[in-house]
Amino acid sequence: MQQLTSILVVVSRTAADRPLLEKAVRLARSTGAHLHLFSCDAVLARILLRAYDSAEAEKSWHLCLQEHLAYLKSLRATVDAAGVRFSLDAACHTPLYEGINRKVREVNPDLVLKCPAGLHPLRRFTLDPNDWHLVRSCPSSLMLVRPRPWRALPRLAALVNLADEQSPRLPGVIVHAGEYLALGCRGELDVIFSESSTQEPGRAQRQEALHGLCREFHLPREHAYVLDGCPDETLPEFTARQDYDALLLGALTHRSALAALAGALTGKLADRLECDFILIKEPGRATQELGFTEKLQESASGQDIRLTPVAATRNHKGPGILWQTLFGD
């Protein structure tokens, strides 16, 4: 995420949507980004998968479409968004994360904002399976948004892994994204690295690399922290004490060993902290789009409408159905 020119905001049609949109508007104002409000109905899609009559299924989606658009318009009216550019989109697709990824590939946003759906009664913040799939597969950087508002001058932290020789560019990408957001929101950024071993020969070099990152992005040396210990043990405790508004860290990789490590850390941080999580996608790591049927173009009521029925397609990901209508202001 080198800049923010386009932000996709995925609503859930719950009370969490207003604080989600307020943060999106704040980011848009500070960067000049265009906001795409997007609603994807996965529940209806599962119902329509069982429909034998595709014409009736399409009719059902059109009946629900006006409700989705009315909700998006009413949501936009609840916040002061003067001067912010919007588009309103609705789709019907299951599973939900695939519907979101299709939209991401279509509008190519620099950042996707979504409230996590999974909540556990004994923990503050637990990702559900759909969120985990999205964390792993989203082609763009992803921000998982909590209801708590940011401070007037937000405090951000970039969590970097300088010991990962397979992704040497990623720490710089994460810090650059954090610096960009901090400057835009007039906040401050810390850079944090947790050193697993105190005896490893490369320890001093990694600490110097951390300070080098700070120099490269003109961050004061006192904003660099080196923690001793395993990251999934030291980072949750340290970041909880610091009470950041948002944490930036690398998105999950498709390499199984690193994905398991990153997933464990992300899960522990998510369960412990009340802040937002910005999962930075390393350039060149985007996933490939799954194939789907050719799009049909129609026009209705003077507006360009794009309907994409995928009524009974199956592949290794399972069944999918999609009707999508796009409305720009």
Buried (B, 14 or more C-beta within 10 A) or exposed (E): BEBBBBBBBBBBEEEBBBBBBBBBBBBBBBBEBBBBBBBBBBEBBBBBBEBEEEEEBBEBBBEBBEEBBEBBEEBBEEBEBEEBBBBBBBBBBBBBBBBBBBBBBBBEBBBBBBBBBBEEEEEEBBBBEBBBBBBBBBBBBBBBBBBEEBEEEBBBBBBBBBBBEEBEEBBBBBBBBBBBBBBBBEBBBBBBBBBBEEEEEEBEEBBEBBBBBBEEBEBEEEBBBBBEBBBBBBBBEBBBEBEBBBBBBBBBBEEEEBBEBBBEBBBBBBBBBBBBBBBBBBEEBBEEEBEBEEEEEEEEEEEEBBBBBBBEBEEEEEBBBBBBBBBEE
